Amino acid sequence: MSAVHTVVEGEVDQVVVPITLGLRSGTMRLADGRLRYTRRFRRRVVFDAPVGEFHSLARSSWGTGFHLWHGATRHRFMVHHPVVPVTVGTGLVADLAEGVGTIGPSLASHVRSQQEVASWHDALSPVIAAHPPAGVRVRPPLSTRGYALAVLAFVVATTLLVIAAVTAVVLAGS
C-alpha cells in the first residue's frame, strides 16, 4: 500500500517529563502523507506536518514508547494501558492478593503497549526521512541501564532534598 494512502491513528501519550505527571494524552494520526499529534486537553495541535519532515525514529528502552524528531525537535511518546486493580478487602492479606492479581493484567498491558509501538514503528519507518537534516544532532534514547541509572539518580537527589528540607525545618525550630 502506498504511504500516501496509509491511515494510522491511535492514542499515545506525549512525554514531557518522564514521570506520570509529565504525560500529555492525545491522538497521533498518519494520513494523506501528514503526521499530526493532537493533545486531548483543549484539542491542542502539537504538530501537523508532512511525514518527510520527520526523521530518526527510535524505540524507547522498555519498548513501550518511541522518540521521533521533527527537524531539531525531539518528541517522545509512549503507549500505556493502565491496569485497574480489583479491591478484595482491607488489610495486609487483601493488599497482597490485589498485588498478585494485577501481575498477569500488567504483563498483558505491557505486551499490548509494545505491540502498538511496533505498529507505529512499522507505519512510520518507511515514510519518514532516512536521515536528519544537515547540522541536526540526534541523541539516541537512553539504554535500559542508562534509564535505570537516571531514575536512581532522581530518587537519590529527591531524597537528599527532602532530608535537607526536614533538617532545615528542625534546625530552624530549635
N, CA and C atoms as a LAMMPS dump frame, in Angstrom:
ITEM: TIMESTEP
0
ITEM: NUMBER OF ATOMS
522
ITEM: BOX BOUNDS ff ff ff
-5.0000000000000000e+02 5.0000000000000000e+02
-5.0000000000000000e+02 5.0000000000000000e+02
-5.0000000000000000e+02 5.0000000000000000e+02
ITEM: ATOMS id mol type element x y z
1 1 1 N 0.842 -1.177 0
2 1 2 C 0 0 0
3 1 3 C 0.883 1.235 0
4 2 1 N 0.507 2.243 -0.71
5 2 2 C 1.278 3.475 -0.796
6 2 3 C 1.22 4.223 0.531
7 3 1 N 2.321 4.875 0.865
8 3 2 C 2.389 5.616 2.122
9 3 3 C 1.4 6.772 2.142
10 4 1 N 1.068 7.305 0.957
11 4 2 C 0.141 8.429 0.887
12 4 3 C -1.249 8.002 1.324
13 5 1 N -1.616 6.746 1.065
14 5 2 C -2.961 6.279 1.38
15 5 3 C -3.033 5.557 2.72
16 6 1 N -1.92 5.42 3.416
17 6 2 C -1.907 4.766 4.71
18 6 3 C -2.56 5.675 5.745
19 7 1 N -3.477 5.103 6.518
20 7 2 C -4.094 5.843 7.609
21 7 3 C -3.891 5.03 8.88
22 8 1 N -3.19 5.627 9.83
23 8 2 C -2.973 5.011 11.132
24 8 3 C -3.321 6.062 12.165
25 9 1 N -4.097 5.671 13.151
26 9 2 C -4.482 6.604 14.199
27 9 3 C -4.534 5.849 15.516
28 10 1 N -4.107 6.504 16.579
29 10 2 C -4.162 5.858 17.881
30 10 3 C -3.848 6.812 19.009
31 11 1 N -4.208 6.359 20.205
32 11 2 C -3.949 7.131 21.419
33 11 3 C -2.516 6.893 21.863
34 12 1 N -1.759 7.956 22.012
35 12 2 C -0.411 7.889 22.554
36 12 3 C -0.246 9.059 23.52
37 13 1 N 0.645 8.897 24.469
38 13 2 C 0.922 9.96 25.43
39 13 3 C 2.235 10.628 25.073
40 14 1 N 2.215 11.956 25.006
41 14 2 C 3.449 12.687 24.785
42 14 3 C 4.158 12.784 26.133
43 15 1 N 5.445 12.48 26.14
44 15 2 C 6.235 12.507 27.371
45 15 3 C 6.918 13.861 27.468
46 16 1 N 6.476 14.667 28.417
47 16 2 C 7.09 15.974 28.648
48 16 3 C 8.184 15.815 29.697
49 17 1 N 7.859 15.136 30.783
50 17 2 C 8.792 14.782 31.844
51 17 3 C 8.594 13.288 32.07
52 18 1 N 9.669 12.494 32.125
53 18 2 C 9.488 11.041 32.189
54 18 3 C 8.972 10.51 33.528
55 19 1 N 7.888 11.099 34.017
56 19 2 C 7.138 10.56 35.145
57 19 3 C 5.673 10.705 34.789
58 20 1 N 4.812 10.039 35.508
59 20 2 C 3.392 10.02 35.169
60 20 3 C 2.793 11.415 35.062
61 21 1 N 3.202 12.332 35.932
62 21 2 C 2.661 13.689 35.881
63 21 3 C 3.101 14.448 34.64
64 22 1 N 4.103 13.948 33.933
65 22 2 C 4.617 14.616 32.751
66 22 3 C 4.06 14.074 31.45
67 23 1 N 3.021 13.245 31.508
68 23 2 C 2.434 12.685 30.288
69 23 3 C 1.283 13.555 29.813
70 24 1 N 1.194 13.75 28.517
71 24 2 C 0.112 14.528 27.903
72 24 3 C -0.618 13.625 26.92
73 25 1 N -1.837 13.241 27.245
74 25 2 C -2.615 12.326 26.404
75 25 3 C -3.037 13.003 25.114
76 26 1 N -3.089 12.2 24.065
77 26 2 C -3.515 12.739 22.795
78 26 3 C -3.656 11.66 21.739
79 27 1 N -3.886 12.107 20.52
80 27 2 C -4.085 11.212 19.387
81 27 3 C -3.077 11.537 18.302
82 28 1 N -2.405 10.491 17.82
83 28 2 C -1.498 10.647 16.691
84 28 3 C -2.196 10.075 15.467
85 29 1 N -2.07 10.798 14.356
86 29 2 C -2.724 10.364 13.124
87 29 3 C -1.765 10.527 11.953
88 30 1 N -1.588 9.429 11.224
89 30 2 C -0.802 9.419 9.999
90 30 3 C -1.794 9.217 8.856
91 31 1 N -1.95 10.239 8.022
92 31 2 C -2.893 10.151 6.905
93 31 3 C -2.522 11.181 5.84
94 32 1 N -2.733 10.829 4.591
95 32 2 C -2.523 11.738 3.464
96 32 3 C -1.12 12.336 3.463
97 33 1 N -0.128 11.536 3.871
98 33 2 C 1.248 11.994 3.843
99 33 3 C 1.597 12.988 4.939
100 34 1 N 0.741 13.117 5.959
101 34 2 C 0.976 14.049 7.062
102 34 3 C 0.916 13.302 8.388
103 35 1 N 1.638 13.806 9.355
104 35 2 C 1.606 13.261 10.706
105 35 3 C 1.137 14.371 11.62
106 36 1 N 0.138 14.059 12.427
107 36 2 C -0.476 15.07 13.302
108 36 3 C -0.603 14.496 14.702
109 37 1 N -0.269 15.312 15.698
110 37 2 C -0.485 14.921 17.091
111 37 3 C -1.33 16.002 17.752
112 38 1 N -2.468 15.587 18.27
113 38 2 C -3.403 16.497 18.922
114 38 3 C -3.564 16.078 20.367
115 39 1 N -3.284 16.988 21.28
116 39 2 C -3.47 16.695 22.699
117 39 3 C -4.95 16.642 23.026
118 40 1 N -5.296 15.803 23.973
119 40 2 C -6.689 15.664 24.38
120 40 3 C -7.166 16.948 25.061
121 41 1 N -6.321 17.532 25.901
122 41 2 C -6.69 18.739 26.628
123 41 3 C -6.794 19.916 25.66
124 42 1 N -7.956 20.46 25.536
125 42 2 C -8.243 21.614 24.67
126 42 3 C -7.978 21.36 23.198
127 43 1 N -7.837 20.091 22.817
128 43 2 C -7.648 19.714 21.405
129 43 3 C -6.487 20.483 20.77
130 44 1 N -5.431 20.732 21.535
131 44 2 C -4.271 21.49 21.053
132 44 3 C -3.459 20.645 20.079
133 45 1 N -3.191 21.194 18.891
134 45 2 C -2.368 20.511 17.892
135 45 3 C -0.906 20.81 18.208
136 46 1 N -0.155 19.763 18.526
137 46 2 C 1.272 19.916 18.845
138 46 3 C 2.074 20.031 17.556
139 47 1 N 1.755 19.175 16.586
140 47 2 C 2.365 19.299 15.264
141 47 3 C 1.435 18.697 14.228
142 48 1 N 1.542 19.218 13.028
143 48 2 C 0.814 18.724 11.858
144 48 3 C 1.69 19.088 10.668
145 49 1 N 2.439 18.091 10.172
146 49 2 C 3.433 18.38 9.136
147 49 3 C 3.563 17.195 8.187
148 50 1 N 4.112 17.437 6.993
149 50 2 C 4.374 16.328 6.079
150 50 3 C 5.325 15.314 6.719
151 51 1 N 5.085 14.027 6.496
152 51 2 C 5.894 12.991 7.138
153 51 3 C 7.365 13.094 6.749
154 52 1 N 7.668 13.644 5.59
155 52 2 C 9.054 13.784 5.161
156 52 3 C 9.866 14.735 6.026
157 53 1 N 9.198 15.567 6.834
158 53 2 C 9.899 16.475 7.742
159 53 3 C 10.345 15.767 9.023
160 54 1 N 9.823 14.573 9.272
161 54 2 C 10.173 13.82 10.478
162 54 3 C 11.312 12.861 10.155
163 55 1 N 12.107 12.539 11.169
164 55 2 C 13.259 11.667 10.948
165 55 3 C 13.661 10.991 12.254
166 56 1 N 14.559 10.044 12.16
167 56 2 C 15.24 9.415 13.298
168 56 3 C 14.298 8.787 14.319
169 57 1 N 13.408 7.956 13.867
170 57 2 C 12.507 7.232 14.753
171 57 3 C 13.304 6.205 15.565
172 58 1 N 13.085 6.175 16.874
173 58 2 C 13.793 5.225 17.743
174 58 3 C 12.857 4.764 18.856
175 59 1 N 12.869 3.473 19.135
176 59 2 C 12.058 2.942 20.241
177 59 3 C 12.739 3.238 21.562
178 60 1 N 11.92 3.386 22.601
179 60 2 C 12.481 3.604 23.936
180 60 3 C 13.008 2.288 24.49
181 61 1 N 13.759 2.386 25.576
182 61 2 C 14.446 1.206 26.11
183 61 3 C 13.498 0.102 26.58
184 62 1 N 12.328 0.436 27.071
185 62 2 C 11.393 -0.593 27.564
186 62 3 C 10.465 -1.076 26.46
187 63 1 N 10.522 -0.459 25.288
188 63 2 C 9.703 -0.904 24.163
189 63 3 C 8.275 -0.412 24.183
190 64 1 N 7.92 0.435 25.155
191 64 2 C 6.547 0.925 25.235
192 64 3 C 6.445 2.383 24.791
193 65 1 N 7.492 2.876 24.163
194 65 2 C 7.468 4.247 23.69
195 65 3 C 8.415 4.425 22.524
196 66 1 N 8.414 5.629 21.96
197 66 2 C 9.317 5.921 20.854
198 66 3 C 9.642 7.403 20.821
199 67 1 N 10.77 7.701 20.206
200 67 2 C 11.237 9.067 20.014
201 67 3 C 11.138 9.365 18.525
202 68 1 N 10.732 10.565 18.208
203 68 2 C 10.57 10.977 16.819
204 68 3 C 11.018 12.427 16.718
205 69 1 N 11.869 12.718 15.765
206 69 2 C 12.391 14.07 15.599
207 69 3 C 11.674 14.771 14.452
208 70 1 N 11.348 16.037 14.681
209 70 2 C 10.792 16.919 13.662
210 70 3 C 11.769 18.081 13.56
211 71 1 N 12.633 18.016 12.565
212 71 2 C 13.719 18.988 12.485
213 71 3 C 14.659 18.754 13.656
214 72 1 N 14.92 19.796 14.443
215 72 2 C 15.804 19.671 15.6
216 72 3 C 15.035 19.352 16.886
217 73 1 N 13.722 19.224 16.804
218 73 2 C 12.893 18.977 17.987
219 73 3 C 12.61 17.498 18.153
220 74 1 N 12.937 16.992 19.339
221 74 2 C 12.625 15.589 19.641
222 74 3 C 11.297 15.532 20.375
223 75 1 N 10.43 14.645 19.892
224 75 2 C 9.162 14.375 20.554
225 75 3 C 9.238 12.953 21.106
226 76 1 N 8.844 12.794 22.364
227 76 2 C 8.833 11.463 22.983
228 76 3 C 7.392 11.057 23.23
229 77 1 N 7.106 9.807 22.909
230 77 2 C 5.753 9.288 23.087
231 77 3 C 5.805 7.929 23.76
232 78 1 N 4.717 7.59 24.434
233 78 2 C 4.603 6.261 24.997
234 78 3 C 3.156 5.799 24.881
235 79 1 N 3.002 4.495 24.88
236 79 2 C 1.676 3.891 24.858
237 79 3 C 1.505 3.194 26.197
238 80 1 N 0.447 3.538 26.89
239 80 2 C 0.242 2.989 28.231
240 80 3 C -1.214 2.581 28.395
241 81 1 N -1.414 1.385 28.879
242 81 2 C -2.75 0.881 29.177
243 81 3 C -2.794 0.57 30.667
244 82 1 N -3.382 1.466 31.464
245 82 2 C -3.373 1.253 32.912
246 82 3 C -4.187 0.025 33.31
247 83 1 N -3.749 -0.595 34.389
248 83 2 C -4.446 -1.75 34.941
249 83 3 C -5.112 -1.293 36.231
250 84 1 N -6.418 -1.445 36.293
251 84 2 C -7.158 -1.066 37.49
252 84 3 C -7.277 -2.292 38.381
253 85 1 N -6.7 -2.227 39.592
254 85 2 C -6.765 -3.394 40.472
255 85 3 C -8.177 -3.612 41.011
256 86 1 N -8.497 -4.855 41.259
257 86 2 C -9.779 -5.216 41.861
258 86 3 C -9.584 -5.182 43.368
259 87 1 N -10.462 -4.495 44.063
260 87 2 C -10.366 -4.415 45.515
261 87 3 C -10.996 -5.655 46.121
262 88 1 N -10.215 -6.337 46.952
263 88 2 C -10.727 -7.564 47.581
264 88 3 C -10.934 -7.401 49.076
265 89 1 N -10.643 -6.234 49.6
266 89 2 C -10.847 -6.004 51.03
267 89 3 C -9.77 -5.103 51.586
268 90 1 N -9.678 -5.089 52.907
269 90 2 C -8.683 -4.263 53.57
270 90 3 C -7.728 -5.154 54.35
271 91 1 N -6.583 -4.631 54.628
272 91 2 C -5.6 -5.38 55.4
273 91 3 C -4.458 -5.873 54.541
274 92 1 N -3.458 -6.413 55.199
275 92 2 C -2.24 -6.857 54.533
276 92 3 C -2.49 -7.989 53.548
277 93 1 N -3.282 -8.987 53.935
278 93 2 C -3.543 -10.129 53.054
279 93 3 C -4.298 -9.677 51.805
280 94 1 N -5.267 -8.798 51.987
281 94 2 C -6.026 -8.285 50.837
282 94 3 C -5.115 -7.476 49.916
283 95 1 N -4.238 -6.663 50.502
284 95 2 C -3.299 -5.882 49.688
285 95 3 C -2.38 -6.791 48.881
286 96 1 N -1.889 -7.849 49.512
287 96 2 C -1.033 -8.811 48.805
288 96 3 C -1.805 -9.507 47.684
289 97 1 N -3.039 -9.882 47.956
290 97 2 C -3.867 -10.544 46.938
291 97 3 C -4.122 -9.614 45.755
292 98 1 N -4.377 -8.348 46.044
293 98 2 C -4.593 -7.376 44.966
294 98 3 C -3.33 -7.226 44.122
295 99 1 N -2.175 -7.164 44.795
296 99 2 C -0.906 -7.028 44.079
297 99 3 C -0.628 -8.21 43.175
298 100 1 N -0.835 -9.408 43.699
299 100 2 C -0.613 -10.629 42.907
300 100 3 C -1.621 -10.692 41.764
301 101 1 N -2.839 -10.245 42.016
302 101 2 C -3.884 -10.282 40.993
303 101 3 C -3.637 -9.356 39.828
304 102 1 N -2.769 -8.353 40.005
305 102 2 C -2.509 -7.42 38.899
306 102 3 C -1.295 -7.8 38.061
307 103 1 N -0.553 -8.829 38.472
308 103 2 C 0.661 -9.204 37.728
309 103 3 C 0.327 -9.622 36.294
310 104 1 N -0.619 -10.531 36.126
311 104 2 C -0.993 -11.001 34.782
312 104 3 C -1.517 -9.876 33.9
313 105 1 N -2.516 -9.104 34.376
314 105 2 C -3.004 -7.989 33.556
315 105 3 C -1.924 -6.943 33.26
316 106 1 N -1 -6.714 34.19
317 106 2 C 0.072 -5.74 33.948
318 106 3 C 1.007 -6.217 32.853
319 107 1 N 1.354 -7.499 32.882
320 107 2 C 2.212 -8.053 31.829
321 107 3 C 1.511 -7.998 30.472
322 108 1 N 0.223 -8.324 30.458
323 108 2 C -0.544 -8.268 29.205
324 108 3 C -0.632 -6.834 28.687
325 109 1 N -0.797 -5.878 29.589
326 109 2 C -0.847 -4.467 29.209
327 109 3 C 0.482 -4.019 28.614
328 110 1 N 1.576 -4.481 29.205
329 110 2 C 2.91 -4.133 28.714
330 110 3 C 3.118 -4.671 27.293
331 111 1 N 2.718 -5.91 27.078
332 111 2 C 2.852 -6.517 25.741
333 111 3 C 1.988 -5.77 24.734
334 112 1 N 0.78 -5.399 25.131
335 112 2 C -0.12 -4.656 24.236
336 112 3 C 0.502 -3.305 23.863
337 113 1 N 1.114 -2.644 24.84
338 113 2 C 1.779 -1.365 24.569
339 113 3 C 2.941 -1.553 23.597
340 114 1 N 3.739 -2.608 23.809
341 114 2 C 4.859 -2.885 22.902
342 114 3 C 4.359 -3.157 21.481
343 115 1 N 3.237 -3.859 21.354
344 115 2 C 2.69 -4.153 20.028
345 115 3 C 2.22 -2.882 19.328
346 116 1 N 1.608 -1.973 20.071
347 116 2 C 1.163 -0.718 19.467
348 116 3 C 2.352 0.142 19.032
349 117 1 N 3.42 0.142 19.835
350 117 2 C 4.629 0.875 19.455
351 117 3 C 5.227 0.248 18.195
352 118 1 N 5.224 -1.071 18.123
353 118 2 C 5.725 -1.754 16.923
354 118 3 C 4.883 -1.364 15.702
355 119 1 N 3.585 -1.233 15.87
356 119 2 C 2.711 -0.816 14.76
357 119 3 C 3.065 0.591 14.296
358 120 1 N 3.314 1.503 15.248
359 120 2 C 3.714 2.857 14.871
360 120 3 C 5.064 2.84 14.165
361 121 1 N 5.968 2.024 14.677
362 121 2 C 7.297 1.917 14.06
363 121 3 C 7.163 1.418 12.62
364 122 1 N 6.349 0.388 12.417
365 122 2 C 6.154 -0.177 11.078
366 122 3 C 5.491 0.822 10.13
367 123 1 N 4.583 1.642 10.657
368 123 2 C 3.882 2.608 9.809
369 123 3 C 4.763 3.814 9.48
370 124 1 N 5.568 4.261 10.454
371 124 2 C 6.347 5.488 10.256
372 124 3 C 7.691 5.266 9.563
373 125 1 N 8.336 4.155 9.837
374 125 2 C 9.686 3.918 9.296
375 125 3 C 9.783 4.094 7.786
376 126 1 N 8.852 3.548 7.007
377 126 2 C 9.015 3.688 5.552
378 126 3 C 8.716 5.084 5.003
379 127 1 N 8.051 5.949 5.783
380 127 2 C 7.61 7.226 5.214
381 127 3 C 8.36 8.438 5.746
382 128 1 N 9.073 8.302 6.868
383 128 2 C 9.806 9.461 7.383
384 128 3 C 11.171 9.536 6.698
385 129 1 N 11.823 10.672 6.848
386 129 2 C 13.143 10.875 6.231
387 129 3 C 14.147 9.877 6.803
388 130 1 N 15.018 9.407 5.953
389 130 2 C 16.004 8.401 6.37
390 130 3 C 17.079 8.985 7.278
391 131 1 N 17.387 10.284 7.118
392 131 2 C 18.46 10.904 7.885
393 131 3 C 18 12.268 8.387
394 132 1 N 18.595 12.749 9.473
395 132 2 C 18.254 14.094 9.944
396 132 3 C 18.77 15.154 8.977
397 133 1 N 18.179 16.341 9.016
398 133 2 C 18.673 17.43 8.165
399 133 3 C 20.122 17.777 8.53
400 134 1 N 20.828 18.369 7.603
401 134 2 C 22.225 18.757 7.832
402 134 3 C 22.319 19.67 9.044
403 135 1 N 23.28 19.377 9.912
404 135 2 C 23.507 20.199 11.098
405 135 3 C 22.671 19.836 12.31
406 136 1 N 21.754 18.891 12.177
407 136 2 C 20.912 18.487 13.306
408 136 3 C 21.539 17.271 13.972
409 137 1 N 21.815 17.396 15.251
410 137 2 C 22.402 16.298 16.022
411 137 3 C 21.276 15.511 16.682
412 138 1 N 21.261 14.221 16.471
413 138 2 C 20.227 13.352 17.04
414 138 3 C 20.854 12.526 18.154
415 139 1 N 20.349 12.717 19.362
416 139 2 C 20.834 11.947 20.502
417 139 3 C 19.909 10.748 20.705
418 140 1 N 20.443 9.53 20.698
419 140 2 C 19.589 8.352 20.838
420 140 3 C 18.974 8.272 22.234
421 141 1 N 17.877 7.524 22.372
422 141 2 C 17.26 7.348 23.684
423 141 3 C 18.215 6.631 24.636
424 142 1 N 17.97 6.78 25.926
425 142 2 C 18.782 6.086 26.919
426 142 3 C 18.598 4.579 26.796
427 143 1 N 19.66 3.861 27.091
428 143 2 C 19.555 2.407 27.163
429 143 3 C 18.764 2.051 28.414
430 144 1 N 18.393 0.79 28.555
431 144 2 C 17.674 0.358 29.745
432 144 3 C 18.519 0.652 30.986
433 145 1 N 19.81 0.365 30.924
434 145 2 C 20.71 0.629 32.053
435 145 3 C 20.799 2.13 32.321
436 146 1 N 20.941 2.923 31.276
437 146 2 C 21.026 4.374 31.435
438 146 3 C 19.756 4.956 32.037
439 147 1 N 18.605 4.443 31.608
440 147 2 C 17.334 4.909 32.148
441 147 3 C 17.219 4.552 33.628
442 148 1 N 17.59 3.312 33.979
443 148 2 C 17.524 2.878 35.38
444 148 3 C 18.453 3.734 36.243
445 149 1 N 19.645 4.048 35.743
446 149 2 C 20.57 4.897 36.495
447 149 3 C 20.025 6.32 36.637
448 150 1 N 19.381 6.834 35.613
449 150 2 C 18.791 8.174 35.693
450 150 3 C 17.667 8.206 36.726
451 151 1 N 16.836 7.163 36.748
452 151 2 C 15.761 7.093 37.743
453 151 3 C 16.355 7.004 39.143
454 152 1 N 17.376 6.179 39.315
455 152 2 C 18.041 6.051 40.615
456 152 3 C 18.63 7.393 41.051
457 153 1 N 19.282 8.098 40.15
458 153 2 C 19.854 9.405 40.476
459 153 3 C 18.765 10.392 40.878
460 154 1 N 17.624 10.354 40.189
461 154 2 C 16.499 11.229 40.523
462 154 3 C 15.978 10.918 41.92
463 155 1 N 15.817 9.64 42.236
464 155 2 C 15.309 9.239 43.559
465 155 3 C 16.286 9.663 44.647
466 156 1 N 17.575 9.441 44.441
467 156 2 C 18.58 9.83 45.436
468 156 3 C 18.579 11.342 45.62
469 157 1 N 18.546 12.105 44.535
470 157 2 C 18.551 13.569 44.628
471 157 3 C 17.302 14.069 45.35
472 158 1 N 16.15 13.502 45.038
473 158 2 C 14.907 13.901 45.692
474 158 3 C 14.955 13.569 47.18
475 159 1 N 15.462 12.396 47.52
476 159 2 C 15.586 12.002 48.922
477 159 3 C 16.5 12.962 49.674
478 160 1 N 17.631 13.305 49.077
479 160 2 C 18.553 14.239 49.724
480 160 3 C 17.922 15.622 49.904
481 161 1 N 17.138 16.066 48.935
482 161 2 C 16.452 17.358 49.071
483 161 3 C 15.433 17.328 50.203
484 162 1 N 14.686 16.232 50.312
485 162 2 C 13.705 16.113 51.39
486 162 3 C 14.412 16.081 52.74
487 163 1 N 15.488 15.327 52.836
488 163 2 C 16.252 15.272 54.09
489 163 3 C 16.788 16.66 54.442
490 164 1 N 17.304 17.382 53.451
491 164 2 C 17.822 18.731 53.695
492 164 3 C 16.702 19.666 54.146
493 165 1 N 15.537 19.571 53.549
494 165 2 C 14.413 20.424 53.924
495 165 3 C 13.937 20.117 55.338
496 166 1 N 13.816 18.836 55.674
497 166 2 C 13.388 18.46 57.026
498 166 3 C 14.426 18.915 58.048
499 167 1 N 15.695 18.729 57.738
500 167 2 C 16.761 19.163 58.637
501 167 3 C 16.707 20.682 58.852
502 168 1 N 16.484 21.412 57.783
503 168 2 C 16.394 22.881 57.889
504 168 3 C 15.216 23.287 58.765
505 169 1 N 14.072 22.624 58.609
506 169 2 C 12.893 22.941 59.417
507 169 3 C 13.162 22.612 60.88
508 170 1 N 13.771 21.465 61.145
509 170 2 C 14.066 21.065 62.523
510 170 3 C 15.052 22.041 63.164
511 171 1 N 16.101 22.394 62.447
512 171 2 C 17.098 23.32 62.985
513 171 3 C 16.522 24.736 63.179
514 172 1 N 15.637 25.138 62.289
515 172 2 C 15.011 26.462 62.412
516 172 3 C 14.067 26.507 63.606
517 173 1 N 13.467 25.371 63.944
518 173 2 C 12.542 25.308 65.075
519 173 3 C 13.252 25.161 66.409
520 174 1 N 14.545 24.89 66.381
521 174 2 C 15.283 24.684 67.641
522 174 3 C 15.67 25.975 68.282
